[in-house]
Amino acid sequence: MGRPPTKPLRLKDGFYIEVRNKGSKSGIKIHRESEEKMMRAAKDFHKSKDVIILGEAKNGKLLTEKKPYVPQD
């Protein structure tokens, strides 16, 4: 066993969503290259998970605010 990493993670350029189990406080970030692919992934995960759209990341920083995913049906 080693020690845990201390360096903060740097986000790749692209679009991110956060996927959580329903009612959970923590989740995982999922990266997609385009906004269209990100929205498709959010739609797929929305059926069984809570999805939060984190938005676009450039130079390791998120450019937009977090917002919950609402289907456009």
N, C-alpha and C positions, 0 to 999 in steps of 0.2 A: 504494500500500500504506500502511496506517496502522499505528498501534501497537495491540497487543492490549489487550482490555479488562482493567481491573484491579479493577473492582467485582465482588464475589462475586454469583453468581446467587441470586435468592430463589425458593424453591419456592412454587408456587401451592397453595392448599388442595385436597386430594384424595388420591388413592392413587397410588403409584409402584411401577414395576418397573424393573429394570435388565436389558437384553438384551445379551448378548455372543456373539461367535463362540466355538465350542467351543475351549477351551484358551487363550483370550485373557485378558489382565489388565484391559482397559478395555472399557467398553461405553457404551450410551446409556440415558438415563432416559426412561421413557414414563409420561405422566400420564393418569389416568382419573378421572372424577367419582365413581364409586361402587366399592365393593369387588367387587361382582358383575362389573362391566365389566373391572376389573383382573384378576380371576381368569380371565375368558374370554380376555383378551389373553395372559396367561401360558400358558394351555393351548395357544393357537394357535402361539406362538413356541417352545414347549418341544420341538416336533418337530424343529427344525433348529438351535436356539440354546441356550446356557446362560441360564437365567432366575433372577434373584435378586429376591425380593420385598422391597422397601424399606419398604413399609407406608404408613401415613397421615401426611400432612404438614398441620400447622396453623401459621399465622403464620410461615411460612418455615422451620420446623424439623420434622424427622422425629420421630414419637412412638414408633415401635417399632424393634426391632433388625432387621438384615438377616438373611434366612434363604433358603436355596435353595428353589426351587419343586419340590414333589413331587406328581405327579399323584394324584388320588384314585380312580383306576380300580380 
